[in-house]
Amino acid sequence: MSLPGQHKQCLAKTLAKKIGFSQILQSLQKTLQLDDLQRCKKWLIKHQPVAPQGNALRRINTLASMAGALIKGGQASLQGIGKHMDDDIDLESRVKKAKRWLKNKWTDSAVHFIPYLLPMLRSVSNSGELVLAIDGSSIGKGCMALMVSLIWRRRAIPICWIVRQAPKGHFPQQMHLDVVNKVAMLLDTIIECPCQVILLGDGEFDGNELQQACLAHGWDYVLKTGKDTLLADNPQMLDACPFSTHCPCESAKTACSCRGCTSPSKLLGTG
């Protein structure tokens, strides 16, 4: 007979208390973990375009075990993942298994990430709000990644990214536009109900073309900027003035970057 999760927990505690065998509690708790693992595997297989078999299915099973380890342990290191994997092997073997999965030539984002990203985005968008963050950072050896991520439960989930060979520095604004437009195209095919999209970014992303792209897509945005940024209410930038001249810090407690203030200036836009 199959029992719901919380009923199994109650049964485990009652038996352990009456009989005094902690092994019963540990055994049923392990059963709960296996049930969660099986549900994870079913979900991963369900969202594959073709039902996996053979080695492909084994890779899905390993992915499910690693995903469960990430959730339980909250650590992304190989040692942390191996420590919380449910495989009935020693720690060193679990770490090696996770490492082999990552280095396997058949492990690919198109197979093991994108099919699961789409239903996640659709589910989060049903809440009526999507918060995105755009950022550039160094990765690998002498490369940089420009990435747009979904902010969800204090985690950043990558949605779209561009990688180029460069040790450090900012990406050109055209690359900002490329990645944002790709995300907009993706969301247009996924979002099924009205949803507010908000883009967050630091000072690298305060270009006027990116702001125009956000408005064109109907997005809101919050971007950091410098106090010497010029503002105007016309495309020709006639009568433009520095952002600092509009700082409201003296009349109200609002974030600014004027001398004596510690909060950065922010550009706010509503699509």
CORUR-V177675 format. One record per backbone hydrogen bond with DSSP energy under -0.5 kcal/mol. CO is the residue of the C=O (numbers start at 1). NH is the residue of the N-H. If there is no record, write none. Layout:
co->CO nh->NH
co->CO nh->NH
//
This chain:
co->4 nh->8
co->5 nh->9
co->6 nh->10
co->7 nh->11
co->8 nh->12
co->9 nh->13
co->10 nh->14
co->11 nh->15
co->12 nh->16
co->13 nh->17
co->14 nh->18
co->15 nh->19
co->15 nh->20
co->16 nh->20
co->20 nh->22
co->21 nh->24
co->21 nh->25
co->22 nh->26
co->23 nh->27
co->24 nh->28
co->25 nh->29
co->26 nh->30
co->27 nh->31
co->28 nh->32
co->29 nh->33
co->30 nh->34
co->31 nh->35
co->32 nh->36
co->33 nh->37
co->34 nh->38
co->35 nh->39
co->36 nh->40
co->37 nh->41
co->38 nh->42
co->39 nh->43
co->40 nh->44
co->41 nh->45
co->42 nh->46
co->43 nh->47
co->45 nh->48
co->53 nh->56
co->53 nh->57
co->54 nh->58
co->55 nh->59
co->56 nh->60
co->57 nh->61
co->58 nh->62
co->59 nh->63
co->60 nh->64
co->61 nh->65
co->62 nh->66
co->63 nh->67
co->64 nh->68
co->65 nh->69
co->66 nh->70
co->67 nh->71
co->68 nh->72
co->69 nh->73
co->70 nh->74
co->77 nh->81
co->78 nh->82
co->79 nh->83
co->80 nh->84
co->81 nh->84
co->81 nh->85
co->82 nh->85
co->87 nh->89
co->90 nh->94
co->91 nh->95
co->92 nh->96
co->93 nh->97
co->94 nh->98
co->95 nh->99
co->96 nh->100
co->97 nh->101
co->98 nh->102
co->99 nh->103
co->100 nh->104
co->104 nh->107
co->106 nh->108
co->108 nh->111
co->108 nh->112
co->109 nh->113
co->109 nh->114
co->113 nh->116
co->113 nh->117
co->114 nh->118
co->115 nh->119
co->116 nh->120
co->117 nh->121
co->118 nh->122
co->119 nh->123
co->120 nh->124
co->121 nh->125
co->122 nh->126
co->123 nh->126
co->124 nh->127
co->124 nh->129
co->125 nh->128
co->128 nh->196
co->130 nh->132
co->130 nh->198
co->131 nh->151
co->132 nh->200
co->133 nh->149
co->135 nh->147
co->137 nh->145
co->139 nh->143
co->140 nh->142
co->142 nh->166
co->143 nh->139
co->144 nh->164
co->145 nh->137
co->145 nh->147
co->146 nh->162
co->147 nh->135
co->148 nh->159
co->148 nh->160
co->149 nh->133
co->149 nh->151
co->150 nh->152
co->150 nh->157
co->152 nh->155
co->155 nh->152
co->155 nh->157
co->156 nh->158
co->157 nh->150
co->160 nh->148
co->162 nh->146
co->164 nh->144
co->164 nh->166
co->172 nh->175
co->172 nh->176
co->173 nh->177
co->174 nh->178
co->175 nh->179
co->176 nh->180
co->177 nh->181
co->178 nh->182
co->179 nh->183
co->180 nh->184
co->181 nh->185
co->182 nh->186
co->183 nh->187
co->184 nh->188
co->185 nh->189
co->186 nh->189
co->186 nh->190
co->187 nh->190
co->187 nh->191
co->195 nh->197
co->196 nh->130
co->197 nh->220
co->198 nh->132
co->199 nh->222
co->200 nh->134
co->201 nh->224
co->202 nh->205
co->203 nh->206
co->207 nh->211
co->208 nh->212
co->209 nh->213
co->210 nh->214
co->211 nh->215
co->212 nh->216
co->213 nh->217
co->214 nh->219
co->215 nh->218
co->220 nh->199
co->221 nh->269
co->222 nh->201
co->223 nh->267
co->225 nh->265
co->226 nh->229
co->227 nh->244
co->229 nh->243
co->231 nh->241
co->234 nh->237
co->237 nh->240
co->241 nh->231
co->242 nh->245
co->243 nh->246
co->244 nh->247
co->248 nh->251
co->248 nh->252
co->252 nh->254
co->258 nh->261
co->265 nh->225
co->266 nh->268
co->267 nh->223
co->269 nh->221
//
